[in-house]
């Protein structure tokens, strides 16, 4: 049927309506007229309070695919990647970048509309999105899964069972894509199978590639099941462990030997002079995520980490280290936070850096303050943050491990109430227990760095009644060609 797309859903899907049916159409843009093929229809779910009439909204929801475009939007662009539409990695390449920024601003305004209204703040307080300094090749990390045939790839859109083998990726650096293809060629050459979920068998599991922007150092990390799974093959099979193995001591279960590791090192070094770290994890756990804790980690080449520079500081990035995926835009976030705090900072101030990770924000903000206290759940990140402080000669910082909602009061009792707070929580937000503690501490200024406008709205709604008002809302684009947007919100306490 022919549909007119009227708007975008928060997920980035095109929305069209006919009669009592609302259609969700991937890769369709507002203002377009498309011929759509209906794929699935279900009864719409509407939330309403008891006693209220049902809202005048469609009774049915349907998903549909674009068969052809009758009338195209001026915002439509030609996708750069051959995998676009099939790959689940990025879904906005069909939009001009200018239009992406406008729609991300609209997403933030829509999510915060009720909060801003209750705070008597105009929606125009949400400033235009700061664009990414690089529209392409901005990612510094890729996580891929091996297909049963032994080549790394991305999950197909809407499926965790089907993969698209990597031929290209325009969001990562060329060196990272080349590394993935070299590993795939190595695996196929030696008949090393990827894990097949349907048959519950295989060897190769995940591939992580990360590259520092400023130093260009490259890390390649391979996660497999223990090599003992290959022993069930008959002698002479292509995957049988033989010459070319790298050994690292005896092991009854054969977990200390990666088959053909020497050849992998030679292949990567031959075409990637940036290679600084080649790691291997032997992980028997059936978990479908890269798991360093509890795994056997070996350095096959180079060292266990790479180094990156950010705002004049040097950071050590190990395999599990969280670091903003777009390095140059992480610097933009940092400068915004510094600007917001500097407007009211004093040399005697105490700053709490909540969800501090490896200390990216806290270390850069420590200069000019009395003390920075960072709180982070992941103990390895806290250890890395302390090491980064020592590496950069910063001694007015303290990092504490634990849940923010549990450690916050302990930190106040130990160091006193904070004058300033910076928080950068995960997508779920800080939550009411943390937000109430922030309100009771009464810092003069709070800078909230959010990766999810909806959880941001919920946290702000909890925080404003504690006596704070919003002075700035600045969206920042860290992920071009996706629907993700970061937002930096500055709040000051009313006197």
N, C-alpha and C positions, 0 to 999 in steps of 0.2 A: 504494500500500500504506500501511498504518498503521504509523507509527514512534513510538517513545518517545525523546525527546531526553534524553541522560544528562549531557552536559557541553558546554562550548564548546572548540573548538580554539583555539590561539594566535592564529589569524587572525580569530577571532570567529564562525566558522561553527558551527552546531549539529552535534553528533555523535550518531548513533544507530546501533545495530547489530542486524542480524538474521542469524542463522546465521553464515556466514563472510564476511559483507559489512559493511563500515563505511560508513555514509552521511554525507556532508557536506551539510548543509542550510542555506543562507543564510537569515537572518532568523528562525530557530527558536531557542527558548530552553530551557535545561535544565528538566526537569520537564514539558515540554509533550508532548502527544500530537497528532501531525499526520498528515494524509493527504498523502503525498508522491508526486510524479511523478518517476520516475527519468529522468535525462537522459543520463548517461554512466557506463559501468562499465569499470574497468581493473584489472589485477593489482596488488595492493599491493606496494610495495617496502619491504623490511625490511633494515636494516643489521645485520650481525652479524659478530663476529670469527671468524677461521678456526678450525675445530674445535669451535665451539660449536653447540648444537642451535638450530634455528629457533624463535624465540619464539612463544608461544601467542597470536598476534594474527590478525586477519582476513586471509584470503587475497585478498580483493577490496576495492576502494574504488569508491564510486559517488557521484556528485553528483546532488542531487535538488532540486526546488523545492517550496515549500509550496503545496498546492492548497487546503487548508482546515485550520483549527485545531479539533481535537476537544476538547482540554483546554488551556486557556490558563494561562500562568504569571502569578503575581501581580506579577512584575517587568515584564510587558509594558506598553508605553506607546503612545499614538497618535502616530505621526510628525507633526512639525509641517510638513514640506515636501511639496509635491505631487510633487516629483521623486524622493522617497525610494524606493529599490528599483531605480530605473532609473539614477540618477546614481551615478557611481563615487566621489563625494567623501566621503561619510560613511555608515557602515553600521550604526551602533548607535542610531539614533533610535527604534527599536522597544523599547528598554530604558529603564526608569526611571533617572534619573541616579544615584540611590543605588546601584542594582544595577551600573551601569557602574563606579563607583568600587570596589566590592567585587571585581569581576572583574579590574580592572586590578591591584589588589593581589595577587590570586591569580596573575596572569600573571607579575608580578615575582618572587613567592615560588617559583613553579615553575621559572623560568629560573635562579634563584640557588640552588636547593635543594642541589645537589651541592657547590657552592663553600662554602656556609654549613656544610654538614655536615662537609666536610674541615677547615674552620677552627674546628670545634667551637663554632659560633655557632648558637643556636636560630633556626628560621625566623621566630619572632615578632619578631625584630629588624627585620623589614620592617614599617615603621609603616603605619597607614592612609593612604590617598592624600589629599593636600591637594587639596580640590576647586577647580575654577576659580572665580574671583570672578564670572565671567559665564558662564552656561550657553549663552547664545546671543549672536550678534553679536560674537564675540570675535576673529575673524580680522582682521588688519590688511593682508592682501595676498591678491589673487586673480590667478590666471593662467588665462586662457581661450583657447580656440581658435575660430577662425571656421568656421562651417559654409559649404558651397558657396553657400548663399543669402545670405551676408553678415552673419549674426547670430552674436555670440559665445556660446559655450556650454561645457559640461563634457563630457568623454568619458563615454560610456555605460559602465556597469559591465561589465567584462570585455572591452571593445572599444576599440581605439585608432583605429578607422576611423569609428565612429558617434558623433555628438554629440547632446547635449540642449541646445537653446537655452534660455538663462537667462530664466526668468520670475520666479524668486525664489531666494534663498539665505539661510537663517536663521543661517548661521555668520558671514557678512560683515556689515558695517555697511549700513544702508539706503542711504547715499550711494554706496557702492561698487557696489551692485546697480543703483541708478538710473543711474550712469555707464555701466555696461555696456549697459543697455537704450537709453540715448541714443545711444551709438556704433552700436548695431545699427540703430536707426531711421535714423540718418544714412547708413549704408552702403546700406540698402535704398532710401532715397529717391533716391540717386544711382546706383543700379544697380552698385555696386562689389562684385564677386564675392569670396567667400572661396576659399581654396585647396582644390581637390578633388584628393585624393591619387590616386584611381582614374584620373582623367583627366590628372593632372599639369599642372593649369592653375589659374589664379586669381590674386588680388592680395592680399587681406587674409589675414594669417597668425595673429598672436597679439595678445591684449590683456592688459595688466597694469594692475591698479588697486590702489593701496595708500593707506591713510589712517592718519595718526598718531592715536593715542588721545588724548594729552594736548593737542596743539595743534589737532587736527581737520584739519590740512592734507591735501589730497587730490592724489594724482598719478595721471594717466592716461597710459599709454604704448601706442602703436600700432605693431606691427611688420608690415611688408608686404614683398612683393617690390618691386624697383625699378619705378616707374611705367611704364617702357618696355614692360612686359608688356601694358599696356592699349592700346598703339598698334596692335595687330593688329586692333582693332575697326574696323568701318566708320564713317565720319563720321556723326554723328547718333545713334549708339547711346547708351543711357542712361549707360554707363560712360565715355564719351569725356571726356577731360580738357578742361574748358572754363572758363567763368566761375566764379569762386569759388575758384580755385586760389590757394594761397599760394606765392610764389616766393622763392627764396633764392639767386639768382645763377645763372649759366649752367652747364650740364652737358651734355656731348655725349650722354650716355646717358639724360638726363631724370631723373636720380636726385635732383635737388634740389627737386622739386615734388611735393607731395602733393595730389592732386585734391580740390577742395572743402574745403580745410583751414579757410578762413575761416568757412564754415557750421558746421563741427564746433566751432570755438571758440565761436561764438555760441550754439549749442545747449547746450553744457556750461555756459557761464557763466550762461545764463538760468535754469537750474534747480539749479545747484550752486555757491553762493557760496563753498564751501570749496575750490574748484579753485585750486591753487597752481602746478601743473606739468602741462603737456600736452606730451608728447614723441612724436617719430616716428622710428622706425628703418627704414631701407631696407636690407634684408639679402638678397643674392642667394643665400646658401648654402642648400642643400636640407635642412639640419639641422632637426629637428622640435622644437627648444627655442629659447627666446628668447636670442639671442646678441648681446650688446652689443659685444664685442670684434670688430673687423673690420667692423662695421656703420657706416652713416652715421646719426649721431644728431643730430636737430635739436630745438630748443625752439620749439614753435609758440605757446606762451603761458606766461607766468610765468617760472619759473626751472628749473634742471636738477635740483633736489632739493627735498625737504621736510624739515622738522625735527621731531624727537620728543624728549621728555624722559623720562629714566629715572633714578630714584633721585637726583633733583636735578641731573642732568647733561643737557646738550643734545647730541643726536647728529644728524648730517647724513646723510640717507638718499637716496642716488642710486638709479637704476634697478637696477643689479646688486648693490647692497649687501645682504648677508645680515643679517637682523635677526629675532629671535624673533617668530613669527607671532602670539602672544598677548602683547601688551605688558604687561598687568597681571600675568600669571603669570610673565613674564620677571623682573619685580621680585621675585616670590616666590622664584624660583631664586637671584637675586642676594642676597637677605637670608639665605637658607639657607647659601649659600657664605660670606658674610661672618661669619655666626654660627659656622660650623665652623672658619674660619681664626682668628677673633679669640680663640677659646679658648686658642690657643697662639702667638699672634703677638707679636712684639717689635719695637721701633722700628728695630733693626739688621737686620731680616730682609730677605732677597731672595726675591721670589715670581716663579716662572715661570708665565705664563698661556699654555697650549698650545692651539692651534687658536683663537686669540684673536679672529678675525673683525675687527670694527671697534673692538675694545677695550671691549666692553660690560662684561665682568666686571673686567678689569684696571684700567680707569680708576676704577671705583667702589670698588675694593679698595685703591688706591694710598695713600690717606690712612693715616698711622700706620706705613707701611713705609719701609724705606730705598730700595728700588728694585723696580719691576715690569718684567719682560722678557716681552714678548708675541711669540709665534711663529705665523705664519700663512702658508699656501701662496699665497693669492691676493694678488698685489702691489697691486691696486687697493684691497683691504680694508686692507692695511698702510698705504697712503697715507691712507686715510680715518681709520684709527685715530690716526695721528700728527696729522692735522688736528683730530680730536675732542679730543685731549689739549691742543693749543694753544688751541682754542676754549674749553675749560673751565679753562684756567690750571693744568694739571697738568704738572709738569716732572720728576717722578721716575719716568718711564716711558720705555721704549725698545721699539720694535717692529721685528722682523726678518722678512724675507720668505724663504720656502723651506719644504721639507718638514720636518716636526718631527724625523723620524728622522735627517735630515742636519744640521740647524741646531742641534739640542740640544747636541751635544758642543762645537760652536763657541761657543755661548753660555756653557757652563760654563767653557771656557778663557778667555773674555773677561771674564766677570763673577764667576766663582766658582760653586761648587755651590749650588743653591737650598736655602733653609730650608723653603720651602713651595711646593707645586705645585697649580695648578688646571688641569684639562683638561676640555674639552668637545668630544670628537671627533665626526666624522660617524657615520652609522648603522653603518658597517662596524667601528667601534671604532678604538682606537689601534694595535693590532697588537703582536706580540711584540717587534719590533725597538725600538719606542718604549718599551714597558713595561720591557724589560731595562735600557734607559738610565735610566729613572726609578729602578729598584732600585739601580743602581750609584751614582747621585747621592746616595742616602740622605737625602732631605728628611725633616724631622720629621713632617710632616703632608701628606696628599694629599686633595684634594677632587675627586671624579670626577663630572661631570655627564653623564649618558647619556640618549640618546633611543632606545636599543635594549637591552632587558634581556638578550638573548642574546649580543650582542657584549660587553656589560658583564661577563657571567659569564666569558667566555673571557679577558678582560683581567685580571679579578680573580684567576683561577686562576694566571696567570703572575706576578702581583704579590705574592701572599701569601707564597710561599716566600722572597722577598727580605727578610722580617722585618717584615711589616706585618700588623696585625689590624684588622678592621672594627669600628668603634664605632657607626656609624649608617647605616641605609638608609631614605631618605625618598622615596617616590614622590610625584610632583606631576602633576596633570592639566592639561596645556596645551591639549588637544584634545578637549573633550567631544563625544560622539556618534561617536567613532572608536575604534579599538583601540590608538592610540598613547599611550604614557605615558613621562614623563621620570622619572629617578631620580637623586637626589643621594646619593652614598656618601662617608662620611668614613673615612679610614684613618690610623692613627698607627703610627709605627715603634716596635717593641719595643726596650727598652733592655737 
